[in-house]
Amino acid sequence: MNTHPMKLKIDGVDVECSEGSTILTAAKTVGINIPTLCYLEGLTPYGGCRLCLVEVSGTNKLFPACATPVASGMEVTTQSPKLHEYRKMVLQTLLAERTHICSVCIANDHCELQTQTNQYGVDHVFYERNWSCNEIDSTHDFLVIDRNRCILCTRCVRACDEIEGVHTLDLKFHGKNTDVIMDQDELWSKACSCTSCRKCAKVCPVGAIYVEGENIEYTKDPQVIAFIVERRKCLK
Amino acid sequence: MPQMNPKKLRVATVWLSGCSGCHMSFLDQDEQLLELAKQITLVYSPLIDAKEFPPDVALTLIEGAVANEEQKEMLKTVRAKTITLVSLGDCAVTGNVVALRNRWPQSDQAIIDRAYNDPTNLHPQTPQQVPKLLSQVQPLHEIVKVDHYIPGCPPNAKLINYVLTELIAGRIPLREEHAKYG
């Protein structure tokens, strides 16, 4: 990775980073915080939630900071009224997409979607809400998935595939019919590849996957992925 | 009818489909209610005895989602007679628990059947006098224009007090600092 150092500007701050870094990781090195939901350190960037969109000078297009590699001479803006409005819009579409009722959700007050919503001052959903009626699967011994709370960030899918290495979880269909499935769209109890490692529940940013009867504060531990990745590097 | 002080702001609160928890939270302002009472006159509310919604109301807080025809009409009346309308609590803002039935098609009939026509009832019957349920429960802003939102289930008493004090003083409450979604 120690090839040419890249020099760019993020919010007017000069940043130097190695080739192959993303805008998000480059911004982190100088303490600039870009909001994220689907991104998780240690997993392959997905760029699905669009919350980390940033402006790059010279183009009108917005770029997802988590999945855009840096280039020399880039001038990036991470905070602007336009981006603020877009991020508010993203959060509202996420809330409108499925049945997100905080007061009856296990992750109330421990939800990353809710935290971002509060941070951006979203106090109501402007769009007409789509009341989803997706399947809840509680057939596993202790893991439960309520697809109505899912924001399709695919953190669980990536953690299951890349870290646990079993790829039990995946997505089916596309567009508004997309859903998280186990094995060949089977009940969780019938998904024989599942090792019951709980990583999906640990990384879920909302209350979609959780451990039955366990305190959600205890279950949620998204940093565990970065920890495992770091420790595996030591083994090599 | 009590003597109206022209200097006091005419305020109303309305209770639609909700659990009254938001009104309880309103009462939880405790001693700050005394300060509030110096500045406002409560002209219509479940807390006082007023039969009809009066005209020329400066500020109305509405708790609860809109679940039936009667509430929809009520909301339109309130909007026409109020200058500033505030959605109080999650049911008014998002639909919340009341709107959980929206997931199922024909949920209005299913609810009537479950509550009144259930064969295990002593006298199963279809009610004639109750207002017709809407097919979908709606938050207030999907029907009328809402000026401010106080989210929370129930909303924090401090948040209610903050929004009220700011609005009474003629300022716009800052949502970013105080909002808590859900």
Chai-1 contact restraints between the chains, C-beta under 6 A:
chainA,res_idxA,chainB,res_idxB,connection_type,confidence,min_distance_angstrom,max_distance_angstrom,comment,restraint_id
A,I101,B,N96,contact,1.0,0.0,6.0,A-B,restraint_1
A,C102,B,G182,contact,1.0,0.0,6.0,A-B,restraint_2
A,S103,B,D90,contact,1.0,0.0,6.0,A-B,restraint_3
A,S103,B,N96,contact,1.0,0.0,6.0,A-B,restraint_4
A,S103,B,C153,contact,1.0,0.0,6.0,A-B,restraint_5
A,Q114,B,Y181,contact,1.0,0.0,6.0,A-B,restraint_6
A,Q114,B,G182,contact,1.0,0.0,6.0,A-B,restraint_7
A,T117,B,Y181,contact,1.0,0.0,6.0,A-B,restraint_8
A,N118,B,A179,contact,1.0,0.0,6.0,A-B,restraint_9
A,N118,B,K180,contact,1.0,0.0,6.0,A-B,restraint_10
A,N118,B,Y181,contact,1.0,0.0,6.0,A-B,restraint_11
A,G121,B,R175,contact,1.0,0.0,6.0,A-B,restraint_12
A,G121,B,E176,contact,1.0,0.0,6.0,A-B,restraint_13
A,G121,B,A179,contact,1.0,0.0,6.0,A-B,restraint_14
A,D123,B,Y149,contact,1.0,0.0,6.0,A-B,restraint_15
A,D123,B,P151,contact,1.0,0.0,6.0,A-B,restraint_16
A,D123,B,R175,contact,1.0,0.0,6.0,A-B,restraint_17
A,D123,B,A179,contact,1.0,0.0,6.0,A-B,restraint_18
A,H124,B,V93,contact,1.0,0.0,6.0,A-B,restraint_19
A,H124,B,Y149,contact,1.0,0.0,6.0,A-B,restraint_20
A,W131,B,N102,contact,1.0,0.0,6.0,A-B,restraint_21
A,W131,B,R103,contact,1.0,0.0,6.0,A-B,restraint_22
A,C133,B,R103,contact,1.0,0.0,6.0,A-B,restraint_23
